[in-house]
Amino acid sequence: MSPTPKKARLGKGLGALLGEYMEEPRAREAQLIDVKSIGPNPRQPRKTFSSEELSELAGSIKENGLLQPLLLRPAPESSGKYELVAGERRLRAIQSLGWKDVPAVIREVDDDTLLVLALVENLQREALSPMEEALGYQALVDHHGLSHTQIGRSVGKSRSTVANMVRLLLLPASVLKHVEAGALTSGHARALLALNDDAEMVELARQAIKEGWSVREMEKRAGVDSVTKGKKSKRSRSKRRDPVVQALEENLRAVLSTKVNVQLRRGGSGVIEVPFRGPEDFERVFHLITGREASEIVS
C-alpha cells in the first residue's frame, strides 16, 4: 500500500498527534533485525488474528517478499531488544515462515503514541473486531482527549459511526461477550441499545442468537415489538396508536439510536421523550439533534 492514501485520511486530530509516525516505513530506511529480538506491541488493540488470513499473508510474503518493512521501537530498558509498533500480522506471518531476520525501520515512539499508531493501522486495514474498534476509540478519548469528530476525521469514518461504535461499550457484559465472539454483529448490538434496559437487552440477545435473527428483525423487536420473558411491553398493551405517529416515532428511534417515546395529548399537543445512557450518550444525542458539539455550547 502506498503512503498517499493513508496520509490523505488523516485529519487535524490524530495527524497533529502523530506527525511523521504516520508515514509508511520506507525500504531504504530499513535494516535487518533478528526476529527473536522483537517483542509484541504492548498497546496492540487487536486481540484475535485469523489463522486463515495469516496463512494467506504468509503465502504472499513467501512468493513476493516483504513489500513493507516492520516499524519497531527500541524496547525500554532492554538493550538490543525491540517492540513492535506496526505490522503484527506481517510479523506473525514471517514467524510462521521461519525467517531469522526481517527488514524493519527503527523509530523512537513514546507509550502514548504507540496505542494510536497500532489502532490507526488496524482500522485502516479493517482488521479490528467491533469490540476491539470500540475499545480503541474509547482509549483515544480517555488517553488523548480526542473527540469523536477528530477520531472519525482521522480514520476516514463519520462522527456518528465512531460514536455508535463507542456506545457498544454501554451494553451488558454478557451481551458484549456475544459481540466479541461474533455471535452478534455490531448492527444487532446497536439495535439493543434502544431498549435502555439491561435485562431486556440480555434476553433479546439470547433470543436473537437462538433463532438467528437478522439485524432488521432485531431492530423491529427492540424498537417496537420487544418481548421479554413472555411479557409484552407496555407499548404493545396500550390502545391502538395513530399509524402516522408510530411511523414517525420509529424513524426518530432509528435516527437517534435510542428508544424515543412520542406521547400525544388532547388538542394535538404532546411530548417527545429521548432517553440517554450517560453524559457521553447525552452529548451524542445532542449532536444528532442540533448538529453541534456540546463543547461548543459549554466550555
FIDORO-303682 format. One line per 4 residues: number of its first residue (from 1); for each residue x, y, z of C-alpha. Coordinates in pm, 1 decimal, decimal comma, always signed. Each point is the difference from the previous one (the first is absolute). Layout:
NUM> X:Y:Z  ... .
% end
This chain:
1> +0,0:+0,0:+0,0  +142,3:+338,2:-93,6  +25,7:+275,1:+263,5  -222,1:+247,9:-184,4 .
5> -345,1:-151,2:+76,8  +84,4:-48,3:+365,1  +119,2:+357,2:+49,7  -303,8:+134,1:-179,9 .
9> -224,0:-149,0:+265,3  +167,7:+181,8:+285,9  -169,6:+302,1:+149,8  +99,7:+268,2:+247,7 .
13> -53,1:-239,5:+292,4  +228,1:-298,7:-37,1  +202,7:+161,1:-276,5  +113,2:+274,4:+236,0 .
17> +67,8:-255,1:+272,3  +200,1:-244,7:-211,4  +174,0:+215,1:-257,0  +281,6:-189,5:-174,1 .
21> -92,6:-331,1:+162,5  -295,3:-42,8:-236,8  +230,3:-17,0:-301,9  +52,9:-353,4:-126,2 .
25> +342,7:-144,0:+94,9  +218,8:+34,7:-307,6  +207,0:-290,4:-129,7  +314,4:+212,7:-28,4 .
29> -18,5:+71,6:+373,8  -31,1:-368,3:+90,4  +260,2:-221,0:+162,4  -1,8:-372,8:+64,5 .
33> -111,6:-81,5:+355,2  +8,8:-336,4:+175,9  -361,6:-121,1:+17,3  +59,9:-144,7:+348,5 .
37> +94,7:+345,9:+130,7  -343,1:+146,1:-84,7  -268,8:+5,3:+269,6  -372,8:+73,2:-49,9 .
41> -159,5:+343,4:+14,2  -120,9:+33,3:+362,5  -273,9:+238,5:-115,3  -126,6:-218,0:-286,9 .
45> -381,7:+44,7:-11,9  -52,4:-310,7:-212,2  -35,5:-315,8:+209,6  -88,3:-265,6:-258,6 .
49> +170,3:-89,6:-327,7  -157,3:-219,5:-266,1  +216,8:-303,8:-72,8  -136,7:-5,9:-354,9 .
53> +96,1:+364,0:-61,3  +346,5:-55,0:+148,7  +48,6:-306,8:-220,2  -96,2:+199,8:-310,3 .
57> +233,3:+283,8:+99,4  +284,5:-243,2:+65,2  -53,1:-149,0:-347,1  +12,2:+345,9:-155,8 .
61> +317,5:+94,1:+188,1  +164,7:-329,2:-96,7  -85,0:+61,6:-365,0  +63,9:+375,2:-25,4 .
65> +218,4:+84,8:+299,3  -79,8:+256,9:+268,9  -110,7:+307,6:-193,3  -18,9:+226,6:+306,6 .
69> +244,6:-18,8:+292,8  -117,5:-25,7:+358,7  -0,1:+306,3:+222,7  +176,7:-54,8:+334,4 .
73> +114,6:+199,0:+298,3  +285,8:-80,5:+239,8  -138,5:-196,4:+293,3  +7,2:+212,3:+318,0 .
77> +282,7:-97,4:+234,9  +107,1:-293,1:-219,4  +309,8:+34,8:-217,3  -17,6:-172,0:-336,8 .
81> -372,1:-74,2:+30,7  -290,3:+159,5:-185,6  -376,2:+42,8:+31,7  -230,0:-17,7:-297,5 .
85> -169,6:+329,5:-87,6  -177,9:-98,3:-322,3  -21,1:-320,1:-201,2  -106,1:-278,2:+238,2 .
89> -172,3:-204,1:-270,2  +315,7:+20,0:-212,0  +216,9:-101,0:+296,5  -220,6:-299,2:+83,0 .
93> +4,4:-110,0:-363,7  +378,0:+32,4:-12,6  +36,9:-202,9:+320,1  -212,2:-275,5:-154,5 .
97> +239,2:-4,8:-297,5  +297,6:-47,8:+232,0  +186,2:+315,3:-104,2  +295,7:+85,9:+221,0 .
101> +29,8:+365,0:-103,8  -255,9:+252,6:-119,3  +31,0:+348,0:-157,2  -110,6:+263,0:+250,3 .
105> +11,8:+374,2:+61,2  +93,7:+114,2:+351,4  -156,5:+316,1:+142,4  -32,6:+154,3:+343,7 .
109> -367,9:-24,0:+93,7  -143,7:+86,9:+343,0  -258,1:-213,6:+180,3  -294,2:+229,9:-77,7 .
113> +73,0:+6,2:-371,7  +42,9:-377,8:-6,3  -371,4:-61,5:+56,3  -106,7:+249,7:-264,3 .
117> +231,5:-140,3:-265,8  -117,7:-356,3:+59,2  -365,4:+103,9:+0,9  +18,5:+204,0:-318,6 .
121> +192,7:-270,1:-184,0  -262,0:-260,3:+89,3  -296,9:+225,9:-77,0  +134,9:+99,5:-339,4 .
125> +46,3:-365,5:-84,8  -348,5:-85,6:+135,5  +156,0:-261,7:+225,9  -170,9:+65,9:+332,3 .
129> -307,3:-169,0:+143,6  -286,7:+231,0:+110,4  +104,2:-23,5:+365,3  +367,2:+60,6:-73,5 .
133> -95,1:+301,3:-211,2  -228,4:+139,4:+270,8  +263,5:-45,1:+271,5  +261,9:+159,7:-224,1 .
137> -214,6:+307,3:-59,5  -75,8:+29,2:+371,8  +371,3:-20,0:+77,6  +62,4:+294,4:-234,5 .
141> -266,7:+196,6:+186,7  +123,7:-96,4:+346,4  +374,9:+23,6:-53,2  +29,7:+267,2:-269,0 .
145> -310,5:+214,4:+49,9  -109,8:-31,7:-361,9  -362,6:+58,9:-92,0  -202,2:-242,8:-209,2 .
149> +13,5:+252,8:-283,1  +380,8:+11,9:+7,4  +29,1:-378,4:+12,1  -246,4:-43,8:-285,9 .
153> +177,0:+255,4:-216,3  +332,5:-169,6:+66,1  -101,6:-356,0:-85,7  -231,8:+84,4:-287,7 .
157> -330,4:-67,4:+176,0  -293,1:+220,8:+94,9  -42,3:+139,6:+349,3  -321,8:-196,8:+43,3 .
161> +176,7:-324,6:-95,2  +262,4:+56,7:+268,6  -260,8:+102,0:+258,2  -215,0:-303,9:-73,9 .
165> +298,5:-233,3:+30,7  +93,5:+149,4:+338,9  -362,3:-37,6:+115,6  +40,2:-377,0:-29,5 .
169> +202,7:+17,4:+321,2  -324,0:+93,0:+182,2  -139,6:-348,9:-61,0  -17,3:-253,1:+285,5 .
173> +313,0:-214,9:+37,6  -174,8:-318,6:-115,5  -116,9:+169,4:-320,7  +349,1:+139,1:-62,6 .
177> +133,8:-355,2:+16,9  -243,0:-105,2:-274,0  +118,1:+289,1:-219,5  +364,1:-79,7:+69,0 .
181> -58,6:-366,8:-86,9  -173,5:+95,7:-325,2  -337,7:-142,1:+101,2  -148,7:+349,3:-35,2 .
185> +103,1:+266,3:-251,0  +52,9:+364,3:+86,1  -334,2:+65,6:-174,4  -179,8:-236,3:+238,4 .
189> +176,5:+161,8:+294,3  -90,3:+356,8:-100,6  -365,4:-100,0:-30,4  +6,3:-135,6:+355,5 .
193> +111,7:+337,0:+135,9  -342,6:+141,0:-85,6  -149,3:-202,1:+287,6  +173,8:+190,8:+282,4 .
197> -54,4:-301,0:+226,7  +278,7:-249,1:+68,8  -227,8:-295,1:+73,6  -190,1:+50,0:-326,4 .
201> +327,2:+28,9:-192,0  +132,5:-327,8:+139,8  -323,5:-188,0:-70,5  -41,8:+138,4:-351,2 .
205> +363,8:-79,4:-80,3  -56,3:-357,4:+114,1  -310,0:-32,5:-219,0  +175,0:+153,0:-301,9 .
209> +287,8:-247,7:+19,7  -228,8:-297,0:+59,0  -237,0:+85,4:-286,5  +253,7:+151,6:-239,6 .
213> -162,9:+341,9:-31,5  +111,9:+244,9:-264,3  +97,0:+352,4:+101,3  -332,6:+124,3:-136,7 .
217> -186,9:-248,0:+217,3  +200,7:+109,3:+303,1  -79,1:+364,4:-74,4  -368,2:-85,7:-26,4 .
221> -4,0:-189,2:+330,5  +205,8:+258,4:+187,3  -171,8:+306,1:-141,1  -367,8:-90,2:-1,7 .
225> -85,2:-362,3:+68,1  +255,3:-101,9:+264,6  -120,1:-287,7:+216,5  +193,1:-129,6:+297,4 .
229> -76,1:-297,5:+220,5  -332,6:-51,6:-176,1  -136,0:+342,0:+98,6  -90,4:+270,3:-244,9 .
233> +133,9:+349,1:+50,4  -225,6:+276,2:+129,6  -21,0:+143,0:-349,0  -141,2:-319,9:-149,7 .
237> -269,7:-8,1:+268,6  -110,3:+356,2:-64,3  -285,5:+105,3:-225,7  +49,7:-7,3:-373,2 .
241> +210,4:+300,0:-93,1  -14,0:+240,6:-289,5  +205,9:-173,5:-273,6  +148,3:+333,5:-113,5 .
245> +123,8:+81,2:+350,3  +133,5:-352,5:+40,0  +188,1:+20,9:-330,2  +154,2:+334,6:+98,4 .
249> +94,0:-138,5:+340,5  +171,6:-299,1:-160,8  +194,5:+233,5:-228,6  +114,7:+209,5:+295,6 .
253> +119,3:-315,9:+174,5  +200,1:-102,0:-305,2  +159,8:+342,7:-41,1  +81,5:+52,0:+369,2 .
257> +77,6:-366,7:+79,7  -199,2:+12,5:+321,9  -354,4:-92,3:+104,0  -179,2:+327,1:-76,3 .
261> -352,8:+16,7:+138,8  -265,1:+227,8:-152,6  -300,7:+71,1:+223,7  -298,8:+181,8:-146,5 .
265> -236,9:+208,8:+209,8  -343,0:+142,4:-61,0  -7,5:+294,0:-233,3  +294,5:-121,3:-207,0 .
269> +278,3:+87,6:+243,2  +239,2:-259,7:+132,3  +341,0:-94,7:+135,0  +302,9:-162,4:-163,5 .
273> +216,4:-191,9:+249,1  +360,5:-67,5:-104,1  +180,8:-218,4:+256,8  +380,2:-17,7:+21,8 .
277> +244,4:-223,0:+187,6  +251,2:+237,2:+155,5  +184,4:+327,3:-72,1  +172,2:-120,2:-319,0 .
281> -323,1:-138,9:-140,6  -176,5:+327,8:+83,2  +265,3:+188,5:-200,2  -50,0:-244,4:-288,4 .
285> -377,0:+59,2:-2,7  +50,8:+375,7:+32,7  +228,6:-1,9:-303,7  -247,9:-200,6:-208,6 .
289> -284,1:+235,9:+85,1  +181,8:+333,8:-24,1  +290,3:-77,2:-231,8  +236,1:+159,8:+253,6 .
293> +250,8:-135,1:+250,6  -85,8:+45,1:+368,2  +346,0:+151,1:+49,6  -102,8:+289,3:-226,3 .
297> -276,4:+90,4:+243,9  +165,6:-71,3:+333,4  +370,6:+71,1:+21,7 .
% end
